[in-house]
Amino acid sequence: MDATSRRYLMCRPTYFAVEYAINPWMDPSAPVDADLAVRQWEALRGVYLDLGHTVEEIAPLPGLPDMVFAANGATVVDGRVLAVQFRDPQRADEAPAYAHWFARAGFEVHEAKHVNEGEGDLLLAGDLLLAGTGFRTTTAAHGRAQEIFGRPTVTLQLVDPRFYHLDTALCVLDERTVAYLPAAFSPGSQAALRRLFPDAVLATPADAEVLGLNAVSDGRHVVLPVQATGLAAALRDRGYETIGVDLSELRKAGGGPKCCTLEVRS
């Protein structure tokens, strides 16, 4: 298996907190160690740099505690950017911040028009754009993404509120292979995934429940939560090299490695 050099956009969790509940993971009454969250994020960033990837940063903004979850900030394919429109008003101001960053960086930015939460629900797998719906991103946004990127788009229905974004239920490992939790999808979507990816790695509920599928792969190395031991073993059996990271504080808001990582495809 060959690794490819990637370009990532991240946002330091300077203002991270759990101040509201917009998914089942969030409990505003539970304590959060903000300093530990920063250290864990810095360790994730360090892993990417050690692997030879490029990491750029967008400046965090006060009052936006979830801005650290950069994957929700846009979808970027072939140098084109589909901006986002968040479902929840608490995150709405993140959208223009990310769109502005890409515009200043010289990218072709297209407005959202429909609710979509970036790579949270839009994942590129080879030539296919896998598109989640059910909790956040609307199916109308799937059509918008297909028009912008010119990639065949496959709608996948999510059914478990714990796995509210596609990137919590499925990880693209390389152009031909994914890992996913079957029970997170509707029966029809499970059937579609079996047809598209007959050799997929199937995760257990235990590994999905520690956000093990919220992982980042460069085609060879898979960066995933260290708590997802079963999934890591299954990936190693398939020839991938796994790197475990601890993002326990960010998981209190429903985020893992992928949530913190937006791939910038020029």
N, C-alpha and C positions, 0 to 999 in steps of 0.2 A: 504494500500500500504506500502510495506517495502522498506526502503532505504538500500543500500549496500555501505560499505566503499570503496572508490575509491582511486586510486593512480594517481596523475596528474603530468605532467611535464609542467613547465611554463618558460618564459624568460622575465626578467624585461625589460621594454621599455627604457632603458638608452639612446639609440641612435635613438629613434623613431622620424620620420619626414616623410613628404610627399614630396619626392624629384623627383618623376616621376609618370606617370599615366599608370598603367597596368590593371585597371578596372574602370568602370564608376563612382565609388565613389571618385576617387583620383583627386585632383586639386592642383598641386604644387604651384599655386599662392595664395591659401587660407592660412590664418595664422593657425598655430598649436601651442598650448600651451603644450610644452614638459613636463613641471613640472606637469601640471594637468593630463596629460596622465599617468605619473608615479603614482600619487595619486589614480587615478581611478583604475589602475591595482592593486595597493596594496590593495584597498578595495575589489576587486574581490578575490584576494588571501586570504584575511581575511575571506571572506564568506566561502570558502572551508574549511579552518582550523576550523572555528566555527562549521561547520557541521561534523567535525571529520574525514575529508579526509586527506590523505597525499599529500603534495605538495613538489616536488623537483624542483630545478632550474638549467637551463643550462645557462652558462655565455654568456651574449650578446657580440657581436663583432662589433667594429666600422666599419662603411661603409655598414652595413646591417640593414637598418631602419625597415624592415618588419620582422625581426627575432622574434619579440614579438609574432607573430602569430604561436605559437608552434604547433597547430593542423596540420599545413602543413609540419611539420618536419619528420613525419614517420607515419606508421600504425603499431600498436602493438596488437597482438592477441596470447594468449597462450604462452607468452614468446618469440615469434618470431617477428622479426622486418622487415618490408618491407621498405627499404630506399626510398628516393624520388628523383625525377628528375624534376626540375622546368621548366615550359615552357619559362619563361622570364629570360634573362641573369642577370637582376638586382638582382634576388634572388638565383642565382645558387650556390653561396658559402655557403648558409645556409645548403644545403644538406649534404656535408661532415661533417659539424660541428655537426649536429644532429646524423648522423651515428656514428661518433667517440664517442659521449656521450654514446650511447647505447652499443657500443662495449666495452668501458671501464667499463660499469656497468654490464657486463657479459651476455648480451643478444646475441642471435643468429641473426645476421644481414644479410639480403639478399639484393643484389644490385637491383636497380630499373629496369633497362633495357629499360623501356618505360617511357614517361612522366606521372608522377602521383604526386599529391600534398597532399599525406598523408590523414589524416582524414578530410581534406577539401572535398574530394570526396569519401572516403571509410568509411562507417559508419556501425558498427556492430549492428544488431538488432536481438537479440536472436541467432539463428544459422545461420542467413542470413547475408551476406555482401552486403549492398546496395552500389552501385557503380555509381557515377555520371560521366557524360561526356557531351561534347558539347562546352566547353570553355577551360578547362585545361587538366584534366586527359584523356588519350586516352583509347579506348576500349581494345587495346592490353594489357594495364596495368591491366584491370579487370581480364583477363585470368591469368596473372602473379600472382595477388593476390590470386586467387582461388587455384593455385598450391602451393603457399607458406603456406596458412592458412587452406586449405582443407575445406573451408566453401562454400556452394552454393552462387554464386555471381549473383546479379540481376542488370543488366545495366539499368540505368535511364537517359533519355535524357533531359538535361536542355536546355531551349529555350530563356530565358530572360537574357541578359547580365548583368543586375543588380544583378542577383543571379547566379554568375559565378561558385560558388562551391556548391556542394550538401548541405553542412552544413549551407548555407544561405537560403535554400529553404525547408529544412526538418530537424526535430529534433527527435532523438530517445528518447522516454520518458521512456520506459521499454522494456522488452523482447517481448512484444506483441503489443505495441502501439507506434505510431508516430504522430507527428503533421507536416503538410506540407501545402504549397501554391499550389493548383492545377495548376494555370496558369503558374507556373514556369517550368512545364514539358510538353513534347510532348503529343499528345492525347494517343498514345500507352502506354507511361509511366504512364499517369494518370489512364488508365484502369488497368495496372498492380498493381499500388498502391491500387486501390479500392479493388482488389481481395485479395491482401496480408494483407491489414489493413482496413477491412470494418468499424471498429470503430475508425478510426483515427480522430484526432482533426484537423479541417480545418481552416487554418489561413486566415485572410483577407489581401488584398493588403496593407492596411494602416499599419498593424502590421509588415508585411514582409518588408516594406520599411524603417522601423527603425531597421532592422535586428533582429526582435523579434524571428525568428526561429533559430537564431544563439545562441542557448541556451544549457545549460548543465543540464542533469538530472541524479540523482542517484537512480531513481526508485520511489522516493517520493517527493523530493525537486527539483524544476526546477529553475535554476538561469538564468534569461533572462533580456534583456534591460528594464529598468524601463519605457521607453516610450511605450512599447508594452502592453498597458492597456487592450485592448480587448482580446488579446491572454491570458494574465494572468487570466482574469476573466473566460475564457472558460476552462482553465486548472484547476482552483479551482473548477469549477462546476463538473469536472471529479474526484475530490478528491486529486489532487496534491497540494502541498504547494509551492507557488511561492515566489521567492526572487528577487526583482528588483535591478539592478545595473546600474549605469550611466557610459557608456564607450563612451561618445560623441566624445572625441578626437580621439580615436582609430577608431571610425566609419568613420572618414575622410579618412581612408585608406581602408575602406570596411571590418572592423573587429568588432566582438562582443565577448561576453563571450566564445563561443565555439572556435572561432579562436585563442584565447589566451590559450587554454587548450587542451593538448594532453593526452588522457587516456592511462595509462601504464598497460596493462593487462598481469600479470605474468603467 
